[in-house]
Amino acid sequence: MYPLLVTAAVVSYQDKILITQRTADQKHPGLWEFPGGKLEKNEPPVDALQRELREELDLTVSDCRIYELVYHRYDDGPVLLMVYRCKADTNIVQHIEVAGHAWISPEQLTSYDILPADKELMDKIIAEEQKMTNDL
């Protein structure tokens, strides 16, 4: 079984990053995740990411750079996350296809019930933040 190709974004605005909460009608309802979504046929990943952010949050981002690839196997099949780091043009978002959102510091990530596929990514972000703090 081939993995489902999905994009995700570590969106930053000033010194905060964006996480969103899944709606009640989605798989894993109520869990928090890095925003993004599925690719459409023949759609470049960064285009899919920008489209999903507009559709779900009415958010535009810039300076998107590949950050990480994460493979995770759920009970119903595997996913491959193509994760980008992006900058938000604003911290104002709309809840179009999400239940909620939060702009948080990396160390606050552990306070949220994060989607399983995003936990490895969360650990990487926290480790990088701790390293930067220790290097100061």
KELUM-659505 format. One record per atom (N, C-alpha, C, O): residue in one letter; x, y, z. Coordinates in Angstrom, 2 decimals. Example, Ala and Ser with C-alpha at 12.3 -4.5 7.8 and 13.67 -1.06 7.14 Angstrom:
REM KELUM-659505
NODE aa       u       v       w
NODE  A   13.19   -5.69    7.80
NODE  A   12.30   -4.50    7.80
NODE  A   13.20   -3.30    7.80
NODE  A   14.24   -3.32    8.46
NODE  S   12.85   -2.25    7.08
NODE  S   13.67   -1.06    7.14
NODE  S   12.90    0.03    7.87
NODE  S   13.41    1.14    8.04
REM end
This chain:
REM KELUM-659505
NODE aa       u       v       w
NODE  M    0.84   -1.18    0.00
NODE  M    0.00    0.00    0.00
NODE  M    0.89    1.24    0.00
NODE  M    1.77    1.39    0.85
NODE  Y    0.65    2.12   -0.96
NODE  Y    1.41    3.37   -1.02
NODE  Y    0.91    4.33    0.04
NODE  Y   -0.28    4.34    0.37
NODE  P    1.81    5.15    0.59
NODE  P    1.35    6.13    1.58
NODE  P    0.56    7.26    0.93
NODE  P    0.79    7.62   -0.22
NODE  L   -0.36    7.81    1.70
NODE  L   -1.09    9.00    1.30
NODE  L   -0.14   10.18    1.40
NODE  L    0.48   10.38    2.45
NODE  L    0.00   10.96    0.34
NODE  L    0.89   12.12    0.35
NODE  L    0.15   13.32    0.92
NODE  L   -0.92   13.71    0.44
NODE  V    0.75   13.90    1.96
NODE  V    0.12   15.00    2.69
NODE  V    1.16   16.08    2.94
NODE  V    2.33   15.78    3.21
NODE  T    0.74   17.33    2.87
NODE  T    1.62   18.43    3.23
NODE  T    1.27   18.91    4.63
NODE  T    0.14   18.76    5.09
NODE  A    2.24   19.49    5.29
NODE  A    2.02   20.12    6.59
NODE  A    2.95   21.31    6.67
NODE  A    3.99   21.35    6.01
NODE  A    2.56   22.28    7.47
NODE  A    3.36   23.50    7.58
NODE  A    3.65   23.83    9.03
NODE  A    2.78   23.77    9.90
NODE  V    4.89   24.19    9.27
NODE  V    5.27   24.82   10.52
NODE  V    5.26   26.31   10.17
NODE  V    6.25   26.86    9.67
NODE  V    4.13   26.94   10.45
NODE  V    3.92   28.34   10.09
NODE  V    4.33   29.21   11.26
NODE  V    3.86   29.01   12.38
NODE  S    5.19   30.16   11.00
NODE  S    5.62   31.06   12.07
NODE  S    5.15   32.49   11.78
NODE  S    5.07   32.93   10.64
NODE  Y    4.86   33.17   12.87
NODE  Y    4.54   34.59   12.84
NODE  Y    5.18   35.17   14.08
NODE  Y    4.84   34.80   15.20
NODE  Q    6.11   36.09   13.87
NODE  Q    6.94   36.61   14.95
NODE  Q    7.61   35.42   15.63
NODE  Q    8.33   34.68   14.95
NODE  D    7.43   35.19   16.91
NODE  D    8.13   34.08   17.56
NODE  D    7.19   32.92   17.91
NODE  D    7.52   32.09   18.75
NODE  K    6.03   32.86   17.28
NODE  K    5.04   31.82   17.55
NODE  K    4.84   30.92   16.33
NODE  K    5.12   31.33   15.20
NODE  I    4.37   29.69   16.57
NODE  I    4.02   28.79   15.48
NODE  I    2.54   28.44   15.58
NODE  I    1.94   28.50   16.66
NODE  L    1.97   28.07   14.46
NODE  L    0.53   27.81   14.36
NODE  L    0.22   26.33   14.42
NODE  L    0.83   25.52   13.72
NODE  I   -0.73   25.98   15.27
NODE  I   -1.32   24.64   15.24
NODE  I   -2.82   24.80   15.11
NODE  I   -3.39   25.82   15.52
NODE  T   -3.46   23.78   14.54
NODE  T   -4.91   23.83   14.36
NODE  T   -5.54   22.58   14.95
NODE  T   -4.90   21.54   15.09
NODE  Q   -6.82   22.70   15.28
NODE  Q   -7.55   21.58   15.87
NODE  Q   -8.49   20.97   14.85
NODE  Q   -9.20   21.69   14.14
NODE  R   -8.50   19.64   14.78
NODE  R   -9.34   18.92   13.84
NODE  R  -10.81   19.01   14.25
NODE  R  -11.14   19.06   15.43
NODE  T  -11.69   19.05   13.24
NODE  T  -13.13   19.16   13.49
NODE  T  -13.71   17.80   13.91
NODE  T  -13.06   16.76   13.76
NODE  A  -14.92   17.83   14.43
NODE  A  -15.59   16.62   14.92
NODE  A  -15.87   15.61   13.82
NODE  A  -15.99   14.42   14.10
NODE  D  -15.97   16.05   12.56
NODE  D  -16.29   15.13   11.47
NODE  D  -15.06   14.56   10.77
NODE  D  -15.19   13.81    9.80
NODE  Q  -13.87   14.90   11.23
NODE  Q  -12.63   14.37   10.65
NODE  Q  -12.15   13.16   11.44
NODE  Q  -12.57   12.92   12.57
NODE  K  -11.24   12.38   10.81
NODE  K  -10.56   11.32   11.57
NODE  K   -9.77   12.01   12.68
NODE  K   -9.26   13.11   12.49
NODE  H   -9.66   11.36   13.80
NODE  H   -8.94   11.90   14.97
NODE  H   -9.51   13.25   15.40
NODE  H   -8.77   14.23   15.55
NODE  P  -10.84   13.32   15.61
NODE  P  -11.47   14.60   15.97
NODE  P  -10.90   15.19   17.26
NODE  P  -10.60   14.47   18.21
NODE  G  -10.77   16.51   17.25
NODE  G  -10.31   17.22   18.43
NODE  G   -8.82   17.27   18.64
NODE  G   -8.33   18.05   19.47
NODE  L   -8.06   16.44   17.90
NODE  L   -6.61   16.48   18.05
NODE  L   -6.04   17.71   17.35
NODE  L   -6.64   18.27   16.44
NODE  W   -4.88   18.12   17.80
NODE  W   -4.18   19.27   17.23
NODE  W   -3.14   18.81   16.24
NODE  W   -2.60   17.71   16.36
NODE  E   -2.87   19.65   15.25
NODE  E   -1.92   19.29   14.19
NODE  E   -1.30   20.53   13.59
NODE  E   -1.74   21.66   13.82
NODE  F   -0.26   20.29   12.81
NODE  F    0.29   21.35   11.98
NODE  F   -0.59   21.41   10.74
NODE  F   -0.87   20.37   10.14
NODE  P   -1.03   22.60   10.33
NODE  P   -2.00   22.68    9.23
NODE  P   -1.42   22.21    7.89
NODE  P   -0.20   22.23    7.68
NODE  G   -2.30   21.79    7.02
NODE  G   -1.91   21.31    5.70
NODE  G   -3.00   20.42    5.15
NODE  G   -4.16   20.52    5.55
NODE  G   -2.63   19.52    4.24
NODE  G   -3.63   18.62    3.69
NODE  G   -3.13   17.82    2.52
NODE  G   -1.95   17.86    2.17
NODE  K   -4.06   17.09    1.93
NODE  K   -3.75   16.16    0.84
NODE  K   -3.44   16.89   -0.46
NODE  K   -3.95   17.98   -0.74
NODE  L   -2.60   16.26   -1.25
NODE  L   -2.30   16.76   -2.59
NODE  L   -3.37   16.31   -3.56
NODE  L   -3.89   15.20   -3.45
NODE  E   -3.71   17.17   -4.50
NODE  E   -4.57   16.78   -5.61
NODE  E   -3.69   16.19   -6.71
NODE  E   -2.48   16.40   -6.71
NODE  K   -4.29   15.47   -7.63
NODE  K   -3.54   14.81   -8.69
NODE  K   -2.67   15.82   -9.45
NODE  K   -3.16   16.87   -9.88
NODE  N   -1.39   15.50   -9.61
NODE  N   -0.39   16.30  -10.32
NODE  N   -0.13   17.68   -9.71
NODE  N    0.38   18.57  -10.39
NODE  E   -0.49   17.87   -8.46
NODE  E   -0.29   19.16   -7.80
NODE  E    1.06   19.17   -7.08
NODE  E    1.34   18.27   -6.29
NODE  P    1.90   20.16   -7.33
NODE  P    3.16   20.27   -6.60
NODE  P    2.89   20.45   -5.09
NODE  P    1.95   21.15   -4.73
NODE  P    3.69   19.83   -4.23
NODE  P    3.43   19.89   -2.79
NODE  P    3.29   21.30   -2.22
NODE  P    2.37   21.55   -1.44
NODE  V    4.16   22.21   -2.59
NODE  V    4.07   23.56   -2.01
NODE  V    2.79   24.26   -2.48
NODE  V    2.22   25.06   -1.73
NODE  D    2.34   23.99   -3.69
NODE  D    1.07   24.54   -4.16
NODE  D   -0.10   23.97   -3.36
NODE  D   -1.02   24.69   -3.00
NODE  A   -0.04   22.67   -3.09
NODE  A   -1.08   22.02   -2.29
NODE  A   -1.13   22.62   -0.89
NODE  A   -2.21   22.88   -0.36
NODE  L    0.03   22.85   -0.31
NODE  L    0.10   23.43    1.02
NODE  L   -0.54   24.82    1.05
NODE  L   -1.37   25.11    1.91
NODE  Q   -0.14   25.65    0.12
NODE  Q   -0.69   27.01    0.08
NODE  Q   -2.19   27.00   -0.17
NODE  Q   -2.93   27.80    0.40
NODE  R   -2.66   26.09   -1.03
NODE  R   -4.11   25.97   -1.30
NODE  R   -4.84   25.54   -0.03
NODE  R   -5.87   26.12    0.32
NODE  E   -4.31   24.53    0.65
NODE  E   -4.97   24.03    1.86
NODE  E   -5.03   25.11    2.95
NODE  E   -6.05   25.24    3.63
NODE  L   -3.98   25.89    3.11
NODE  L   -3.98   26.95    4.12
NODE  L   -5.00   28.03    3.79
NODE  L   -5.64   28.58    4.68
NODE  R   -5.16   28.33    2.50
NODE  R   -6.20   29.30    2.09
NODE  R   -7.59   28.72    2.33
NODE  R   -8.46   29.40    2.87
NODE  E   -7.81   27.45    1.93
NODE  E   -9.13   26.83    2.04
NODE  E   -9.55   26.61    3.50
NODE  E  -10.71   26.81    3.84
NODE  E   -8.62   26.21    4.35
NODE  E   -8.96   25.86    5.72
NODE  E   -8.92   27.05    6.68
NODE  E   -9.66   27.08    7.66
NODE  L   -8.05   28.04    6.39
NODE  L   -7.80   29.10    7.35
NODE  L   -7.85   30.52    6.77
NODE  L   -7.75   31.50    7.51
NODE  D   -8.00   30.63    5.45
NODE  D   -7.88   31.92    4.77
NODE  D   -6.55   32.60    5.13
NODE  D   -6.49   33.79    5.44
NODE  L   -5.49   31.79    5.09
NODE  L   -4.16   32.25    5.47
NODE  L   -3.21   32.15    4.29
NODE  L   -3.15   31.12    3.62
NODE  T   -2.47   33.21    4.04
NODE  T   -1.43   33.15    3.02
NODE  T   -0.08   33.12    3.72
NODE  T    0.13   33.74    4.76
NODE  V    0.84   32.37    3.10
NODE  V    2.18   32.21    3.65
NODE  V    3.20   32.47    2.56
NODE  V    2.89   32.44    1.37
NODE  S    4.41   32.73    2.99
NODE  S    5.50   32.96    2.05
NODE  S    6.75   32.27    2.57
NODE  S    6.78   31.72    3.67
NODE  D    7.79   32.30    1.74
NODE  D    9.09   31.75    2.12
NODE  D    8.99   30.30    2.61
NODE  D    9.58   29.94    3.62
NODE  C    8.21   29.47    1.87
NODE  C    8.03   28.06    2.25
NODE  C    9.22   27.24    1.79
NODE  C    9.57   27.22    0.60
NODE  R    9.84   26.57    2.74
NODE  R   11.01   25.73    2.45
NODE  R   10.81   24.36    3.07
NODE  R   10.31   24.24    4.19
NODE  I   11.20   23.33    2.33
NODE  I   11.05   21.97    2.85
NODE  I   11.83   21.85    4.16
NODE  I   12.96   22.33    4.27
NODE  Y   11.22   21.22    5.14
NODE  Y   11.78   21.14    6.48
NODE  Y   12.02   19.69    6.91
NODE  Y   13.04   19.38    7.53
NODE  E   11.07   18.82    6.59
NODE  E   11.18   17.45    7.07
NODE  E   10.23   16.55    6.28
NODE  E    9.23   17.01    5.74
NODE  L   10.57   15.26    6.22
NODE  L    9.67   14.23    5.70
NODE  L    9.36   13.30    6.86
NODE  L   10.27   12.85    7.55
NODE  V    8.09   13.02    7.07
NODE  V    7.68   12.17    8.18
NODE  V    6.79   11.06    7.64
NODE  V    5.78   11.32    6.98
NODE  Y    7.17    9.83    7.92
NODE  Y    6.36    8.67    7.55
NODE  Y    5.69    8.15    8.81
NODE  Y    6.33    7.98    9.85
NODE  H    4.37    7.91    8.72
NODE  H    3.64    7.37    9.86
NODE  H    2.60    6.38    9.37
NODE  H    1.94    6.61    8.36
NODE  R    2.47    5.28   10.09
NODE  R    1.48    4.28    9.71
NODE  R    0.32    4.32   10.71
NODE  R    0.48    4.02   11.89
NODE  Y   -0.86    4.69   10.19
NODE  Y   -2.09    4.62   10.97
NODE  Y   -2.73    3.25   10.72
NODE  Y   -2.30    2.52    9.83
NODE  D   -3.74    2.90   11.50
NODE  D   -4.43    1.62   11.32
NODE  D   -5.03    1.49    9.92
NODE  D   -5.07    0.40    9.36
NODE  D   -5.49    2.60    9.36
NODE  D   -6.13    2.56    8.04
NODE  D   -5.15    2.81    6.89
NODE  D   -5.57    2.91    5.74
NODE  G   -3.86    2.92    7.18
NODE  G   -2.87    3.07    6.12
NODE  G   -1.79    4.08    6.45
NODE  G   -1.91    4.86    7.40
NODE  P   -0.72    4.07    5.66
NODE  P    0.40    4.97    5.91
NODE  P    0.21    6.36    5.30
NODE  P   -0.51    6.53    4.32
NODE  V    0.87    7.34    5.90
NODE  V    0.92    8.70    5.34
NODE  V    2.38    9.13    5.27
NODE  V    3.21    8.74    6.09
NODE  L    2.68    9.94    4.27
NODE  L    3.98   10.58    4.15
NODE  L    3.75   12.07    4.18
NODE  L    3.15   12.65    3.27
NODE  L    4.23   12.70    5.26
NODE  L    4.08   14.15    5.43
NODE  L    5.28   14.86    4.82
NODE  L    6.43   14.57    5.16
NODE  M    5.01   15.78    3.94
NODE  M    6.03   16.67    3.41
NODE  M    5.85   17.99    4.16
NODE  M    4.90   18.74    3.92
NODE  V    6.77   18.25    5.06
NODE  V    6.63   19.37    5.99
NODE  V    7.46   20.55    5.50
NODE  V    8.63   20.41    5.15
NODE  Y    6.83   21.71    5.49
NODE  Y    7.48   22.95    5.09
NODE  Y    7.49   23.92    6.26
NODE  Y    6.58   23.93    7.09
NODE  R    8.54   24.73    6.32
NODE  R    8.57   25.88    7.23
NODE  R    8.16   27.09    6.41
NODE  R    8.72   27.33    5.34
NODE  C    7.20   27.84    6.89
NODE  C    6.67   29.00    6.17
NODE  C    6.50   30.17    7.13
NODE  C    6.45   30.01    8.35
NODE  K    6.41   31.35    6.55
NODE  K    6.13   32.55    7.32
NODE  K    4.73   33.03    6.97
NODE  K    4.36   33.12    5.80
NODE  A    3.96   33.35    7.99
NODE  A    2.61   33.87    7.78
NODE  A    2.69   35.37    7.54
NODE  A    3.54   36.07    8.10
NODE  D    1.80   35.84    6.70
NODE  D    1.72   37.28    6.43
NODE  D    0.96   38.00    7.53
NODE  D    1.05   39.23    7.65
NODE  T    0.20   37.25    8.34
NODE  T   -0.58   37.80    9.44
NODE  T   -0.82   36.69   10.46
NODE  T   -0.62   35.52   10.15
NODE  N   -1.24   37.05   11.66
NODE  N   -1.62   36.03   12.62
NODE  N   -3.14   35.87   12.72
NODE  N   -3.64   35.19   13.62
NODE  I   -3.86   36.48   11.80
NODE  I   -5.32   36.39   11.77
NODE  I   -5.72   35.25   10.85
NODE  I   -5.35   35.23    9.67
NODE  V   -6.47   34.30   11.39
NODE  V   -6.94   33.16   10.59
NODE  V   -8.45   32.99   10.79
NODE  V   -9.01   33.45   11.79
NODE  Q   -9.07   32.34    9.83
NODE  Q  -10.49   32.02    9.90
NODE  Q  -10.64   30.52   10.16
NODE  Q   -9.83   29.72    9.68
NODE  H  -11.65   30.14   10.90
NODE  H  -11.93   28.72   11.15
NODE  H  -12.88   28.20   10.09
NODE  H  -14.06   27.97   10.37
NODE  I  -12.38   28.03    8.86
NODE  I  -13.20   27.56    7.75
NODE  I  -13.35   26.05    7.80
NODE  I  -14.46   25.53    7.70
NODE  E  -12.25   25.34    7.95
NODE  E  -12.28   23.87    8.02
NODE  E  -11.47   23.35    9.20
NODE  E  -10.92   22.26    9.14
NODE  V  -11.41   24.12   10.26
NODE  V  -10.74   23.71   11.50
NODE  V  -11.66   24.06   12.67
NODE  V  -12.49   24.95   12.57
NODE  A  -11.49   23.35   13.79
NODE  A  -12.29   23.63   14.98
NODE  A  -11.70   24.75   15.82
NODE  A  -12.41   25.42   16.56
NODE  G  -10.38   24.95   15.70
NODE  G   -9.72   25.98   16.48
NODE  G   -8.28   26.14   16.03
NODE  G   -7.79   25.38   15.20
NODE  H   -7.62   27.14   16.57
NODE  H   -6.21   27.36   16.25
NODE  H   -5.53   27.98   17.46
NODE  H   -6.18   28.53   18.35
NODE  A   -4.21   27.89   17.48
NODE  A   -3.42   28.52   18.53
NODE  A   -2.06   28.92   17.96
NODE  A   -1.43   28.15   17.23
NODE  W   -1.63   30.11   18.31
NODE  W   -0.26   30.57   18.01
NODE  W    0.51   30.36   19.31
NODE  W    0.22   31.01   20.32
NODE  I    1.48   29.47   19.29
NODE  I    2.16   29.09   20.53
NODE  I    3.67   29.08   20.35
NODE  I    4.18   29.08   19.23
NODE  S    4.37   29.08   21.46
NODE  S    5.82   28.90   21.42
NODE  S    6.09   27.40   21.33
NODE  S    5.26   26.60   21.78
NODE  P    7.24   27.00   20.78
NODE  P    7.53   25.56   20.63
NODE  P    7.40   24.77   21.93
NODE  P    6.91   23.64   21.92
NODE  E    7.85   25.34   23.04
NODE  E    7.79   24.58   24.30
NODE  E    6.35   24.33   24.77
NODE  E    6.12   23.46   25.61
NODE  Q    5.38   25.07   24.25
NODE  Q    3.97   24.86   24.61
NODE  Q    3.35   23.68   23.86
NODE  Q    2.25   23.25   24.20
NODE  L    4.04   23.15   22.85
NODE  L    3.48   22.04   22.06
NODE  L    3.09   20.85   22.92
NODE  L    2.10   20.18   22.63
NODE  T    3.84   20.58   23.96
NODE  T    3.56   19.40   24.80
NODE  T    2.26   19.56   25.59
NODE  T    1.78   18.58   26.16
NODE  S    1.70   20.75   25.64
NODE  S    0.44   20.99   26.36
NODE  S   -0.78   20.62   25.51
NODE  S   -1.91   20.67   26.00
NODE  Y   -0.56   20.25   24.25
NODE  Y   -1.67   19.96   23.33
NODE  Y   -1.65   18.49   22.95
NODE  Y   -0.59   17.87   22.86
NODE  D   -2.83   17.93   22.72
NODE  D   -2.97   16.55   22.27
NODE  D   -2.73   16.52   20.76
NODE  D   -3.65   16.78   19.98
NODE  I   -1.50   16.22   20.37
NODE  I   -1.05   16.32   18.98
NODE  I   -1.35   15.03   18.21
NODE  I   -1.21   13.93   18.75
NODE  L   -1.77   15.18   16.96
NODE  L   -2.00   14.07   16.06
NODE  L   -0.77   13.16   16.02
NODE  L    0.35   13.68   15.94
NODE  P   -0.93   11.84   16.06
NODE  P    0.24   10.94   16.11
NODE  P    1.29   11.18   15.02
NODE  P    2.48   11.14   15.31
NODE  A    0.87   11.43   13.79
NODE  A    1.84   11.65   12.71
NODE  A    2.66   12.91   12.94
NODE  A    3.76   13.02   12.40
NODE  D    2.16   13.85   13.70
NODE  D    2.86   15.12   13.94
NODE  D    3.75   15.10   15.18
NODE  D    4.50   16.05   15.40
NODE  K    3.68   14.03   15.99
NODE  K    4.47   14.00   17.23
NODE  K    5.97   13.99   16.97
NODE  K    6.72   14.66   17.69
NODE  E    6.44   13.26   15.95
NODE  E    7.87   13.25   15.63
NODE  E    8.32   14.66   15.23
NODE  E    9.41   15.10   15.61
NODE  L    7.51   15.34   14.49
NODE  L    7.79   16.71   14.08
NODE  L    7.82   17.63   15.29
NODE  L    8.70   18.49   15.41
NODE  M    6.87   17.46   16.18
NODE  M    6.82   18.24   17.41
NODE  M    8.12   18.06   18.20
NODE  M    8.69   19.04   18.68
NODE  D    8.58   16.82   18.34
NODE  D    9.81   16.54   19.09
NODE  D   11.01   17.24   18.45
NODE  D   11.87   17.76   19.16
NODE  K   11.06   17.26   17.12
NODE  K   12.17   17.92   16.42
NODE  K   12.16   19.44   16.67
NODE  K   13.20   20.04   16.92
NODE  I   10.98   20.03   16.61
NODE  I   10.87   21.48   16.83
NODE  I   11.29   21.85   18.25
NODE  I   12.01   22.82   18.46
NODE  I   10.84   21.07   19.21
NODE  I   11.19   21.33   20.61
NODE  I   12.70   21.17   20.82
NODE  I   13.32   22.00   21.50
NODE  A   13.28   20.12   20.25
NODE  A   14.73   19.90   20.40
NODE  A   15.52   21.05   19.78
NODE  A   16.51   21.49   20.36
NODE  E   15.11   21.53   18.63
NODE  E   15.80   22.66   17.99
NODE  E   15.70   23.92   18.84
NODE  E   16.67   24.67   18.97
NODE  E   14.52   24.16   19.42
NODE  E   14.33   25.32   20.26
NODE  E   15.22   25.25   21.51
NODE  E   15.81   26.24   21.92
NODE  Q   15.30   24.04   22.11
NODE  Q   16.15   23.86   23.29
NODE  Q   17.62   24.07   22.94
NODE  Q   18.36   24.66   23.72
NODE  K   18.04   23.58   21.78
NODE  K   19.42   23.75   21.36
NODE  K   19.75   25.23   21.18
NODE  K   20.80   25.70   21.60
NODE  M   18.83   25.96   20.54
NODE  M   19.04   27.40   20.34
NODE  M   19.14   28.13   21.68
NODE  M   19.96   29.03   21.85
NODE  T   18.30   27.75   22.62
NODE  T   18.32   28.36   23.96
NODE  T   19.64   28.05   24.67
NODE  T   20.23   28.93   25.29
NODE  N   20.09   26.80   24.56
NODE  N   21.35   26.41   25.21
NODE  N   22.57   27.06   24.57
NODE  N   23.58   27.29   25.24
NODE  D   22.47   27.37   23.28
NODE  D   23.59   28.00   22.57
NODE  D   23.74   29.49   22.89
NODE  D   24.76   30.09   22.58
NODE  L   22.73   30.07   23.51
NODE  L   22.78   31.51   23.80
NODE  L   23.70   31.82   24.96
NODE  L   23.85   32.99   25.33
REM end
